[in-house]
Amino acid sequence: MFPLRSYLCHSMRIVVDTLSEISNNNRDGLTLNEIYFLDKSFQLLMARYPEHEWITDAFDVTKGAISLLPLGIKKRMVLERLKPDVFVTAIGANRPSSSFKQIVFLRENFDVSKIDTSRFPSPSIIITTSTQLKNQIHNATKSSSLNVQVVPPAPAEDVSLADWSEKLAVKEKYSDGREFFLCFKSISRSSQWEEILKAFSIFKKWQQSSFKLLLVGYVAPDFRNELEGKLASYKYRTDVTLLDPAVEDINRILPTAFGIICADKDYTGINMLNAFQAEVPVISSPNDLFDEELSGAFLPAIPLADELSRQLINLYRDERLRDTLIEKGREKIKQFSWVQTVNRWAELLFDV
């Protein structure tokens, strides 16, 4: 149900800059989960509220003198011409105007200590998917006037329980038919990715199993050659597979995993919510949760070898623990839906 029609007293013009950035492959620091969250949110909003004018390509100006101007000036000129009621953009993209309501999506990689509060006077709103990130903003800025609101995330709609045949097909393709852990971890010189391999080594030595590790994450371009050299000397190299999330269908692989390791910060929480929906146990750090209420539904472990390996072993040897985590995840996922997400967006967009 969408009980927000009462907010919509007149047709509005809404310029959405974030979708333009996504469609042009200009991610502006957005993660894949943030891109999915924004894209899905506005697909649903535009379908639900067609009475409003939605403009998602306002700044794709390729002809005339304006196309030659710096992006900031071009955006300001376009907005002055369009005169939107609401402008949705990414953090730091534009200076606010008193002529329209500005809603700014705060990406998780933005340094909150660099927020200039003078750029967000009323009726500007900063949007995040995380209560923890909201608190970080207020702590960093010490501003009581900054309007920061949380729009809750939701799991991907194409993630569901995998049946026996689906599990078999995925395992044959990605893990030689064997059980595997699926780990989300970016790889660079400074990302501590080697801790994941150390933890996996400890697990393999203890369990003497045929388990594999599927490592999902972007590899920093300036680190690829060095990575190959490091992996070549890793004892269990044949049991580790790197997956590019921009290429592989991770949502098809995830429901067939023995367990999920969320080893990267993800304030959308979508990886964790997807695992809950697919009824796959999760190991994650308790330090970067988007919602603290989820703390009892996963095994806590910061991504360091000793702590992570201990939880991998616990997850393997304790069937009752696995069942408990799955049941808790099943209960927590009931709190998150795209209906709830769209309703919250609509409140903030249309309550002018």
C-alpha atoms as one frame of an Amber mdcrd trajectory, in Angstrom:
protein
   0.000   0.000   0.000   1.086   3.548  -0.755  -0.781   5.866   1.630   0.914
   9.035   0.452  -1.423  10.262  -2.263  -2.675  12.892   0.149   0.704  14.605
  -0.060   0.375  15.129  -3.803  -1.736  18.225  -4.202  -0.264  19.395  -7.513
   1.976  18.210 -10.304   5.652  18.783  -9.590   8.784  18.972 -11.702  11.529
  16.775 -10.233  15.060  16.760 -11.650  16.996  13.608 -10.678  20.706  14.051
 -11.260  21.848  10.763  -9.720  20.189   8.634 -12.421  21.891  10.670 -15.132
  25.240   9.907 -13.521  24.402   6.203 -13.338  23.249   5.925 -16.952  26.378
   7.687 -18.171  28.605   5.336 -16.162  29.822   8.311 -14.151  29.483   6.735
 -10.729  30.819   9.733  -8.812  32.068   7.444  -6.053  28.806   5.511  -5.746
  29.029   1.813  -4.916  27.143  -0.784  -6.970  24.663  -1.209  -4.121  24.081
   2.546  -3.938  23.509   2.637  -7.689  21.020  -0.213  -7.388  19.282   1.481
  -4.453  18.868   4.808  -6.282  17.933   3.281  -9.616  15.344   0.941  -8.101
  13.908   3.667  -5.872  13.267   6.073  -8.722  12.016   3.423 -11.118   9.311
   2.642  -8.569   8.630   6.297  -7.767   8.228   7.290 -11.421   5.929   4.346
 -12.081   3.834   5.060  -8.998   3.557   8.830  -9.473   3.301   9.485 -13.237
   1.372  12.710 -12.603   4.680  14.383 -11.805   7.279  15.427 -14.359  10.460
  13.408 -13.837  13.591  14.665 -15.607  16.586  12.319 -15.442  18.735  13.614
 -18.324  18.645  17.349 -17.702  22.395  17.841 -17.958  23.082  15.716 -21.033
  23.708  18.824 -23.127  25.899  17.974 -26.129  25.194  20.877 -28.490  25.591
  24.627 -28.406  27.778  26.896 -26.288  26.408  25.566 -22.999  27.870  22.127
 -23.716  31.369  23.653 -23.578  30.931  25.155 -20.127  32.320  23.583 -16.923
  29.885  21.066 -15.463  29.062  23.138 -12.376  28.157  26.224 -14.403  26.222
  24.144 -16.930  24.157  22.520 -14.188  23.365  25.861 -12.598  22.198  27.318
 -15.930  20.054  24.268 -16.704  18.420  24.399 -13.270  17.682  28.114 -13.661
  15.965  27.345 -16.960  14.013  24.287 -15.735  12.936  25.801 -12.411  12.309
  22.435 -10.711  10.276  22.029  -7.554  12.721  19.398  -6.298  16.300  18.623
  -7.300  17.824  15.264  -6.303  21.588  15.007  -6.563  24.709  13.458  -5.042
  26.652  15.026  -2.209  28.640  18.110  -3.110  27.344  18.240  -6.661  25.724
  21.655  -6.649  25.265  24.737  -4.549  21.676  24.923  -3.275  19.146  27.421
  -4.526  16.316  29.007  -2.579  14.056  28.488  -5.598  13.739  24.712  -5.208
  13.979  21.986  -2.624  17.280  20.136  -2.842  17.582  16.501  -1.750  21.179
  15.306  -1.571  22.066  11.614  -1.418  25.103  11.063   0.807  27.290   8.301
  -0.594  29.041   6.195   2.019  32.536   6.965   0.709  32.116  10.694   1.262
  34.228  12.135   4.078  31.534  13.505   6.393  34.056  15.797   8.080  34.181
  17.785   4.824  30.495  18.676   4.787  29.993  22.433   4.530  26.794  22.983
   6.497  26.297  26.417   4.909  25.531  24.668   1.639  22.476  22.933   3.070
  20.069  25.570   4.392  16.372  24.754   4.686  14.664  23.217   2.747  17.716
  21.122   1.783  17.659  17.509   2.961  20.559  15.070   3.174  19.542  11.454
   2.536  21.369   8.355   3.753  20.410   4.690   4.033  22.027   4.343   7.448
  21.183   5.572  10.924  24.838   5.147  11.849  25.939   7.353   8.961  23.335
   9.935   9.974  24.822   9.986  13.463  28.321  10.340  12.031  27.213  13.422
  10.093  25.764  15.099  13.169  28.830  14.226  15.247  31.199  15.554  12.578
  29.328  18.794  11.863  27.977  19.527  15.371  25.015  21.072  13.559  21.502
  20.824  14.896  20.062  22.615  11.855  21.286  20.097   9.278  18.294  18.085
   8.061  19.508  14.480   7.679  16.937  11.778   6.952  17.200   8.006   6.582
  15.549   6.167   3.704  15.717   2.451   4.548  17.128   0.001   2.007  15.532
  -3.214   0.793  16.856  -6.491  -0.623  17.123  -7.090  -4.352  13.874  -8.448
  -5.753  15.625 -11.137  -7.811  17.183 -12.805  -4.751  15.313 -15.802  -3.361
  15.853 -19.275  -1.974  17.797 -21.542  -4.332  16.419 -25.021  -5.007  18.587
 -28.128  -5.341  19.013 -27.922  -9.121  19.950 -24.223  -8.998  22.539 -24.860
  -6.309  23.998 -27.680  -8.342  24.235 -25.571 -11.504  25.886 -22.617  -9.754
  28.368 -24.795  -7.889  29.323 -26.631 -11.076  30.016 -23.308 -12.791  31.803
 -21.395 -10.039  33.181 -23.829  -7.437  33.772 -27.162  -9.209  30.653 -28.538
  -7.535  31.958 -27.821  -4.038  30.637 -25.829  -1.093  31.911 -22.269  -0.910
  31.987 -19.073   1.084  31.067 -15.901  -0.792  33.013 -12.882   0.424  32.442
  -9.214  -0.463  35.803  -7.420  -0.297  37.449  -4.688  -2.366  41.081  -5.364
  -3.231  43.823  -2.763  -3.095  47.134  -2.236  -1.327  45.401  -0.770   1.710
  42.188  -2.822   1.955  43.552  -5.663   4.134  42.218  -8.219   1.668  45.024
 -10.639   2.627  43.370 -11.087   6.038  40.538 -12.888   4.232  42.971 -15.345
   2.659  44.734 -15.891   5.977  41.411 -16.664   7.645  40.497 -19.053   4.830
  43.878 -20.802   5.216  43.267 -21.353   8.938  39.812 -22.758   8.166  41.187
 -25.107   5.491  43.943 -26.418   7.753  41.439 -27.083  10.537  38.713 -28.606
   8.418  40.772 -30.355   5.713  37.903 -29.759   3.301  37.325 -29.052  -0.359
  35.656 -25.700   0.392  36.264 -22.837  -1.989  36.293 -19.071  -1.497  34.594
 -16.804  -4.051  35.909 -13.271  -3.561  33.627 -10.534  -4.907  35.048  -7.057
  -5.331  36.745  -4.494  -7.505  40.497  -4.817  -7.931  42.297  -1.473  -7.979
  43.768  -1.077 -11.509  47.213  -0.150 -10.183  47.257  -3.309  -8.073  46.322
  -6.012 -10.595  49.838  -7.119 -11.505  50.960  -7.209  -7.892  47.822  -9.139
  -6.951  48.550 -11.872  -9.478  52.011 -12.318  -8.017  50.685 -12.548  -4.472
  47.957 -15.010  -5.414  50.407 -17.212  -7.315  52.275 -17.914  -4.074  49.126
 -18.561  -2.006  48.933 -22.188  -0.860  45.221 -22.537  -1.630  45.271 -20.545
  -4.883  43.198 -23.154  -6.741  40.486 -22.824  -4.097  40.093 -19.051  -4.532
  38.154 -17.407  -7.363  37.924 -13.661  -7.976  34.535 -12.437  -9.212  33.895
  -9.035 -10.792  30.497  -7.788  -9.485  30.039  -5.732 -12.651  30.311  -8.875
 -14.793  28.985 -11.835 -12.793  25.385 -12.321 -11.639  26.173 -12.229  -7.933
  22.499 -12.369  -6.949  22.274 -15.786  -8.615  25.408 -17.042  -6.866  24.619
 -15.726  -3.383  21.660 -18.048  -2.527  23.819 -21.134  -3.154  26.658 -20.158
  -0.788  27.380 -22.011   2.455  27.922 -18.636   4.113  28.343 -14.947   3.258
  31.243 -12.809   4.486  30.480  -9.075   4.380  34.025  -7.787   4.802  33.488
  -4.322   3.281  31.616  -1.345   4.640  28.145  -1.241   3.078  25.766   1.313
   4.527  23.000   0.232   2.168  23.133  -3.178   3.854  21.917  -4.753   0.619
  24.430  -7.631   0.635  23.347  -8.595   4.136  19.639  -8.193   3.372  20.035
 -10.306   0.237  21.627 -13.061   2.327  18.801 -12.908   4.875  16.252 -13.180
   2.073  18.095 -16.167   0.558  18.411 -17.740   4.037  22.208 -17.873   3.943
  24.131 -17.243   7.216  26.202 -14.052   7.394  29.521 -13.106   8.987  30.077
  -9.357   9.204  31.751  -6.594  11.169  29.539  -5.023  13.847  31.321  -1.691
  13.358  29.787  -0.490  10.095  26.168  -1.635  10.334  23.521   0.401   8.552
  20.990  -0.703  11.177  22.050  -1.707  14.687  18.908  -3.813  15.148  20.455
  -6.430  12.859  23.321  -7.122  15.244  21.835 -10.390  16.487  21.202 -11.868
  13.047  24.796 -12.502  11.953  28.102 -13.748  13.330  30.206 -10.723  14.352
  33.822 -10.621  13.191  35.991  -7.760  12.080  37.826  -8.794   8.890  41.037
  -9.911  10.606  42.340 -13.448  10.222  42.063 -14.851  13.759  38.555 -13.567
  14.464  37.174 -14.322  11.010  38.619 -17.845  10.867  37.076 -18.636  14.262
  33.638 -17.688  12.953  34.132 -19.665   9.735  34.850 -22.729  11.855  31.854
 -22.034  14.102  29.587 -21.704  11.094  30.817 -25.009   9.675  30.667 -27.179
  12.768  27.521 -25.892  14.490  24.378 -26.771  12.553  22.149 -25.361  15.300
  23.960 -22.021  15.045  23.358 -21.983  11.291  19.653 -22.630  11.806  19.434
 -19.889  14.450  21.112 -17.320  12.189  18.837 -18.216   9.288  15.744 -17.886
  11.477  16.861 -14.516  12.859  17.628 -13.274   9.361  14.196 -14.444   8.220
  12.596 -12.360  10.963  14.728  -9.258  10.335  14.028  -9.168   6.608  10.342
  -8.584   7.338  11.278  -5.041   8.418  12.540  -4.085   4.949  10.586  -3.724
   1.713  10.512  -1.530  -1.374   7.038  -0.372  -0.375   8.536   1.054   2.801
  11.454   2.558   0.853   9.235   4.250  -1.732   6.857   5.572   0.921   9.757
   7.208   2.721  11.115   8.760  -0.487   7.652  10.076  -1.302   7.299  11.744
   2.089  10.553  13.615   1.577   9.996  14.459  -2.094   6.399  15.626  -1.998
   5.867  17.065   1.478   6.723  20.592   0.309
